[in-house]
Structure formats: structure tokens, C-alpha cells
Amino acid sequence: MKIINYNLHNGGKANQWDQINKEVPDLILVQESFDPALHFADNSVIHKRVVWSPLPAKWGSAVVAPKFDLEPIRVSGYEHWVAGARIPSFRVGDIEKEIFAFSVHAPSPGPYEKEVSAIIDAVTSIAKGADVIIGGDLNVTTAVRHPNEKLKNSKIELQLITRLRQELGLVNAWQAINPNQDLPQTLRWSRDPEIPYHCDAIFIPSSWLPHLESCHVLNSAKWSSLSDHYPIVAKIYAQP
């Protein structure tokens, strides 16, 4: 199973979806997206497989599952920033699981830490112990930095990471499979595009770690020309 998270930036473009679809993902979590259904050929089916939560007359977050019908999940108070969906049967290893998938964009102008904390509260209440995937642009650092890194975690960021682990059983997929490495850049800030901000992530249940095959940031020049964020791709083993 291949999962992609990507902030498209200002609604996105058709060529971004062309590149996403070339990755042949099973689950797509996007932010700042216009209606994803416009970029799939079979609209008679795909509308059942897209949950899109736009701001009025604008872009928004979305969950897309090209192979699965989705049951929309409303996240009260964050309807235009968080898209949620229930997938009744998602294969992890050799087991079919019910999962809840959330595409999260921490609302601007913030304060982001407070908003992310409230979203964790809401997701915890909705999921009630079920397996959860969160992909998103949280506008805070989404993994633990090493002491030698120039950028440092704030105390509140570390508390949020701990809450995700303790309350939802979630871990940052990139850091889980790339331990003891400096966090890669996922956002190129316009004022200084060299700073390695790592505010995007795919969080998966820690129980899935034996099945996590890979997780990497797509940071080639091809992707950097499309958005100020880089996509993240995680691959979960699923027995055919």
C-alpha cells in the first residue's frame, strides 16, 4: 500500500496530479487542493473515493483512495482544514483493517500548536481506538530533531509528538524508518528556501512498523517547481 501526503499550494495544478498519479498511490492525502475528482478519468466512480473539505470558494484538504470507497468523517470545527474518511478494509500485512484517514492542514494564522492540539483531541474522539493515519501540513515540526541540528524543537512541539504517540499510537513514518538522521526539508520558506523546515508528515500506527517498507521525501527539481512543499511517500507491505 502506497500513501502520499502533499500540500499542493494554492489549489494545485493538473500537472501535479499527473505526477501524483504516476506514483500509483493507494491513499492520497493532500492539502490546499481544488476538487481532486477533476483529475481522474472515471468520475462515475471516483466521486465515491474522494472526501474534499474546501474553504468557501477556495481550496481545502482532501482524502483520495482510488481503489476504495470512502465514508466521509466530519471533524467538527475544522471542516475546511481537515478531511476525514473511514476505509472499511485496508490491507496491512495479511490483515484487512478498518482505518480512519485524515488529511490535516493546521489552520492559519494559528497559533498552530493550539490548533494541532485541538485536532488531536477531535481525532482521538472520533477514532475511539481504531487504526488512524494522519497526513498533513501541521505548520509545526512533526518529528524529533537531533541536538546537532540547527533548528530545534519547541517544548510544545515535543508535547504534540508525544500526544500523537500516546493517545493515538502514531509515529512519524519518515523518522521511524530513517532513525538517527537529520530531518529533511519538506517546506521551502519563500524568505529563505534553504531552511530545512519539516512540517509535513505521514503518521502511521506504531503497530504497522513491522510492515513499513520505506518512507521518503520527493525532493527532486521536478517536484520543487510544482509547490513550496515536497511530497512524502510511505509504502506499507500488504500481502497480495
N, C-alpha and C positions, 0 to 999 in steps of 0.2 A: 504494500500500500504506500503510495507516494503522496505526501502532504506538502503543499506550497503555501507560504504566507508572503504577502506582498502589499505594500502601500503604493498604489498606482500614481498618486499625486494629481490633485485637481481633476478627478474624474476618469483619468486614464485615456488611452488611445487604442485603436484597433490593433496596431502592431504589437502592443504589449500583450494583448490576449493571444495573438498569433504565437508569440514566444512562450507564453504560459502553456498553451495547448500542445506545443511541441514537446514539452516535458512529460506529457501524458499522465497528468496527476489524477489521483482518485478523490482527493479532497483539496479544495482551493479556498483559502481564507484571505480575503482582500479588504483593503480599506481605501477610502477616497475613490470609490468606483461608481461610475454610472451603471445602469442596469446590465449585469453580466449576460443575461439571456440574449442580448442583441448580438453576441459574438459566438453563438452556437447555431449550427445549421438546422437542427431539428427542434424548432420552437414548440412543437406539439408535445414533446417530452420534457425538454429542458426546463420549462416553467415550473415543473414539479420538483426540480432538482436545484433550484436557486432560492435562497432566502436573502432578500436585499432590504436594507433598512436605511433609506436615504434621508438626508436633511431636506426640508421643503425646497423643491425645485432645484436640487443640487445633487451632489454625490453622497455616498454613505458606505457603510461596511456591508459585507456580503459573505455568505457561506455558499459554496457551489460544490456539488457532488455529481459529476457527470454520469455515474453509474448507479446512483442511489436516489430514491425518492426521499424527500426531506419533510419532516414535520416542524413547522416554524415554532420557535420558542421566544416569547416576548420577555425582554429584560426591562422591567418597569423602571421608568425614569431615564433610561438610556436607549430609547427606541431608535434614535437617529445615529447612534455611535456604536452600538453593539448589535450584531446579528447573531441569533442563536438558532440551532436546529438539532432535532433529535434524529439520529440514524438508527433504526431498529436492529440492523445486522451489519456490523463492520468487523471484518476478519482480522484478528491479531494472532499470529502463530497459527494454531489449528483450531481456534475457538472463534465462534461468531458472537460478538458482543453488542449490546446496546450502548451507544455512546451519545454524549452531548457535545456538540462542537460550537465554539464561539469565536467570532471574528471581532476583535476589540480594537477600538481607536479611542484612547483616552481623550476626553473632550477638552478642547481649547476654550478659553485661555488657561484652564487649570484653576486652583493648584492641582497638578497632575497626581501627586501621591494620594491626596484625599479622594480623588475620583477613582483611581485604581483600587483603593481600599474598599470603596463602596461597591464597585463592580465585583470584587471578590466576594463580598457579602451576598450580593444578589445571585451569583453563580452557585455559591455554596448552598443557598436556599433552594434553588431550582434543581440542582443535580441530585441532592439527597443521597450521596454515596455512590452514584453511578460513575462510570469512567467518563472523564472530561478531557477534551482537547481545547486549549486556548491558543490561538494565533493572533498576533496583533502588533500594532504600534502603540506601546504603552506610554511613550513620552517620558519614561524613566529608564534607567539602566536595568536590564532584565536578567542579569547574571552577576555572579560574584567576581569582582576584579581581584587580581593578584596584587600584593603590596608593591611590586616593581612597576606597575602600570602608572602612567602619568595621570590619567583620570582616576578618581576614587569614587567608591560607592558612598552615598549618604547613609546615615543611620536608618532613615525611613525606607530607603530602597531595600536595604538588607532585611528590614522587618517585613516588607511586602513579599520578598522572595521566600522568607520563612513561612509566611502565611500560606502562600501557594502550595508549599510542600506539606505543611502540617494539616491544613484544612481541606485541601483538595487532592493531596497526594501527587502534585505535579512537579516536574523538573524541567529545566531548560534543556531541550534536546541537543542543541549545539554543544553546550558545556558538558553535558553528560558523556558525549562520545569524543569530545576533544578536551580531556582534562589537562590541567596544568599548562594551558595556553592563554596568551593574552586574548581578550575579546576582540573579534574582528569588527570592522566598521559595517553598520547596516544603514546609517543615515549620513549623508554628506550635507552638513550645515552650510547654507549658502555663504555665510560670512567667513567661514574657514573650512573648506571642504576636506581638509586633511585630518581633522579631529576624529578619532575613532569612536563616535557615538554608537552604542549598542542598545537601541531602544526597541528593536523589533525582536520577536521570538516566536518559536513554536514550543509550547509547554505540553508535555505528554505525561500520562500516569507513570509513576516510578515502576509499577508492576509490568510495564511494557519494555523496560530497559533490556531484558534478555533478547527481545525481538527487534531492537533498534539497530538497523544495519548501517546507516550513515546519516549525517546532517551537515550541510554546508551552505555557505553564503554564495549566491551567484553574483560575483563582483567583477565580472569582465567588462570591458569597454562597451560591449553590446548592450548590457543592462544599464550601465551608468548613463547612457544617453537617453534613457526612457523615463527615469524618475529620479528624485533625490533620495530614494530608498533602494536598497538591494533586496531581492527576494531571498527567502530562506527555504531550503528543501530538506525534508526529513523522509527517510524511507524506513517503513516498518515491515518486517518479514510477515508474509501471510501465506500459509500453505495453500497451494492451488486446489 
